[in-house]
């Protein structure tokens, strides 16, 4: 499981971002990145992790990269809680 953990973390982060985005959209918020797609986010993160795996990078660094996918969900949660106002365009 150790080698697959970064891929799982990235997948969970992207799923959490998608769920919180859908929650925000249902509450009247607007997506600032209108062409965002969880599918392409998954392809990009998993592609980067696969390249790092082939390059022989250690799992802890791949976990760090995979955990970046959680930043979108954290941002969305802060916006939904009113802690962060979101991006002003």
FIKOL-223934 format. One line per 10 residues: their letters; for each residue x, y, z of N, C-alpha, C, CB. Coordinates in pm, whole numbers, padded with zeros to 5 digits. Glycine has a CB too. Layout:
A> X,Y,Z,X,Y,Z,X,Y,Z,X,Y,Z; ...
This chain:
XXXXXXXXXX> 00082,-00121,00000,00000,00000,00000,00086,00125,00000,-00093,00001,00121; 00208,00115,00045,00291,00233,00060,00313,00307,-00072,00424,00193,00118; 00334,00236,-00180,00357,00300,-00309,00232,00364,-00367,00411,00199,-00406; 00116,00314,-00331,-00010,00367,-00382,-00064,00482,-00298,-00113,00257,-00390; -00010,00501,-00180,-00062,00602,-00087,-00066,00743,-00146,00021,00604,00038; 00036,00791,-00217,00028,00926,-00274,-00087,00940,-00375,00159,00962,-00340; -00111,00835,-00452,-00220,00838,-00549,-00355,00842,-00478,-00212,00715,-00642; -00366,00769,-00369,-00489,00770,-00290,-00512,00906,-00226,-00485,00660,-00183; -00407,00964,-00171,-00418,01097,-00108,-00461,01200,-00211,-00283,01138,-00043; -00399,01198,-00328,-00436,01293,-00434,-00581,01272,-00476,-00342,01278,-00556
XXXXXXXXXX> -00623,01149,-00490,-00761,01120,-00528,-00861,01169,-00425,-00779,00972,-00550; -00830,01147,-00298,-00918,01194,-00190,-00923,01346,-00188,-00870,01140,-00054; -00810,01411,-00209,-00806,01557,-00212,-00890,01614,-00325,-00664,01605,-00225; -00881,01554,-00442,-00959,01601,-00556,-01107,01575,-00535,-00911,01533,-00686; -01140,01460,-00479,-01281,01430,-00447,-01334,01528,-00344,-01295,01285,-00396; -01256,01558,-00241,-01299,01654,-00139,-01317,01793,-00199,-01198,01659,-00023; -01228,01832,-00290,-01241,01961,-00357,-01369,01965,-00439,-01119,01988,-00447; -01397,01859,-00512,-01518,01854,-00594,-01644,01862,-00508,-01520,01725,-00678; -01647,01786,-00398,-01764,01785,-00309,-01786,01923,-00248,-01748,01680,-00197; -01681,01986,-00200,-01697,02119,-00139,-01730,02224,-00245,-01570,02159,-00064
XXXXXXXXXX> -01679,02208,-00366,-01715,02300,-00475,-01863,02287,-00506,-01631,02272,-00601; -01914,02165,-00515,-02056,02145,-00543,-02143,02202,-00432,-02086,01995,-00562; -02097,02190,-00309,-02169,02247,-00196,-02174,02399,-00206,-02104,02205,-00063; -02061,02459,-00243,-02057,02604,-00260,-02143,02652,-00374,-01915,02649,-00282; -02143,02579,-00485,-02227,02615,-00598,-02375,02608,-00561,-02198,02525,-00717; -02410,02508,-00480,-02550,02494,-00436,-02591,02608,-00344,-02570,02360,-00365; -02495,02670,-00280,-02523,02783,-00189,-02513,02918,-00259,-02428,02779,-00071; -02491,02918,-00389,-02489,03042,-00464,-02352,03099,-00494,-02564,03141,-00392; -02247,03030,-00452,-02112,03076,-00486,-02084,03048,-00633,-02006,03008,-00397; -01984,03114,-00687,-01947,03098,-00827,-01807,03040,-00834,-01954,03234,-00903
XXXXXXXXXX> -01788,02944,-00921,-01655,02885,-00942,-01569,02985,-01017,-01665,02750,-01020; -01454,03020,-00960,-01367,03119,-01023,-01289,03060,-01140,-01270,03177,-00920; -01273,02930,-01143,-01204,02864,-01254,-01309,02785,-01331,-01086,02771,-01202; -01372,02849,-01428,-01489,02791,-01494,-01456,02666,-01575,-01552,02893,-01585; -01332,02647,-01613,-01298,02527,-01689,-01236,02418,-01601,-01202,02562,-01801; -01248,02431,-01468,-01196,02329,-01376,-01269,02198,-01395,-01207,02376,-01229; -01195,02091,-01401,-01253,01958,-01414,-01179,01865,-01318,-01243,01906,-01561; -01253,01795,-01232,-01186,01701,-01142,-01115,01589,-01219,-01286,01640,-01045; -01168,01555,-01336,-01103,01452,-01417,-00963,01496,-01456,-01187,01422,-01544; -00949,01620,-01509,-00818,01668,-01551,-00726,01692,-01432,-00832,01796,-01632
XXXXXXXXXX> -00782,01732,-01319,-00701,01747,-01198,-00641,01612,-01159,-00785,01806,-01082; -00723,01508,-01166,-00676,01374,-01133,-00568,01328,-01231,-00794,01274,-01133; -00589,01353,-01359,-00490,01317,-01460,-00358,01389,-01434,-00542,01349,-01602; -00365,01517,-01403,-00242,01595,-01380,-00169,01546,-01255,-00276,01743,-01366; -00242,01531,-01144,-00177,01487,-01020,-00121,01346,-01035,-00275,01493,-00903; -00201,01254,-01087,-00154,01117,-01101,-00042,01106,-01203,-00268,01026,-01140; -00046,01189,-01307,00064,01190,-01404,00194,01237,-01340,00029,01279,-01522; 00184,01343,-01262,00304,01393,-01193,00357,01289,-01095,00272,01524,-01119; 00268,01226,-01022,00311,01123,-00926,00373,01003,-00997,00192,01078,-00839; 00315,00965,-01111,00371,00853,-01188,00511,00888,-01238,00279,00816,-01306
XXXXXXXXXX> 00530,01012,-01284,00662,01054,-01330,00762,01052,-01216,00655,01195,-01392; 00720,01098,-01099,00809,01094,-00982,00841,00951,-00942,00745,01168,-00864; 00743,00862,-00955,00764,00721,-00922,00867,00659,-01016,00631,00643,-00930; 00852,00687,-01144,00947,00634,-01243,01087,00690,-01219,00901,00667,-01388; 01093,00816,-01174,01222,00879,-01148,01286,00828,-01018,01206,01030,-01140; 01212,00749,-00941,01268,00692,-00819,01261,00784,-00698,01408,00653,-00843; 01175,00882,-00702,01161,00975,-00589,01098,00902,-00471,01075,01100,-00629; 01141,00935,-00351,01093,00866,-00231,00945,00893,-00206,01174,00909,-00110; 00879,00800,-00142,00735,00806,-00119,00695,00926,-00036,00688,00680,-00052; 00775,00967,00061,00736,01080,00146,00723,01208,00064,00837,01100,00259
XXXXXXXXXX> 00808,01226,-00037,00798,01345,-00123,00677,01336,-00215,00926,01361,-00205; 00648,01215,-00260,00528,01196,-00343,00402,01220,-00259,00526,01054,-00405; 00405,01183,-00132,00292,01212,-00043,00273,01362,-00027,00313,01146,00094; 00381,01435,-00017,00374,01580,-00007,00308,01639,-00132,00514,01641,00014; 00350,01595,-00248,00292,01642,-00374,00144,01603,-00381,00369,01585,-00495; 00111,01481,-00346,-00028,01435,-00349,-00116,01512,-00252,-00034,01288,-00316; -00061,01555,-00141,-00141,01628,-00042,-00174,01769,-00087,-00067,01632,00091; -00104,01821,-00188,-00137,01954,-00240,-00279,01958,-00296,-00038,01994,-00350; -00331,01843,-00336,-00467,01839,-00389,-00570,01875,-00282,-00498,01700,-00446; -00531,01867,-00156,-00622,01901,-00046,-00638,02052,-00029,-00573,01840,00084
XXXXXXXXXX> -00548,02130,-00087,-00554,02276,-00071,-00684,02334,-00127,-00435,02341,-00140; -00733,02280,-00238,-00858,02329,-00294,-00975,02306,-00200,-00886,02261,-00426; -00980,02188,-00138,-01087,02158,-00043,-01076,02246,00081,-01083,02010,-00004; -00955,02269,00129,-00936,02355,00246,-00983,02497,00215,-00787,02357,00291; -00946,02547,00099,-00990,02680,00057,-01143,02686,00051,-00930,02717,-00079; -01204,02585,-00011,-01351,02583,-00022,-01418,02580,00115,-01396,02463,-00104; -01364,02503,00207,-01422,02494,00341,-01413,02629,00411,-01350,02386,00425; -01298,02697,00397,-01284,02829,00459,-01381,02930,00398,-01140,02879,00443; -01404,02921,00269,-01502,03009,00205,-01642,02978,00255,-01495,02996,00052; -01676,02850,00263,-01810,02810,00309,-01835,02850,00454,-01829,02660,00293
XXXXXXXXX> -01731,02850,00536,-01744,02889,00676,-01740,03040,00697,-01635,02825,00758; -01707,03113,00590,-01702,03258,00600,-01570,03312,00653,-01811,03306,00685; -01472,03224,00672,-01341,03266,00723,-01264,03339,00614,-01260,03144,00775; -01279,03292,00493,-01210,03349,00378,-01316,03390,00277,-01107,03248,00316; -01306,03509,00225,-01409,03560,00135,-01402,03507,-00005,-01401,03707,00130; -01300,03431,-00038,-01284,03383,-00173,-01216,03485,-00260,-01418,03346,-00231; -01197,03450,-00383,-01129,03538,-00476,-01224,03648,-00523,-01074,03459,-00595; -01174,03767,-00533,-01252,03879,-00586,-01202,03905,-00727,-01241,04008,-00496; -01292,03892,-00821,-01253,03909,-00961,-01311,04039,-01014,-01301,03790,-01048
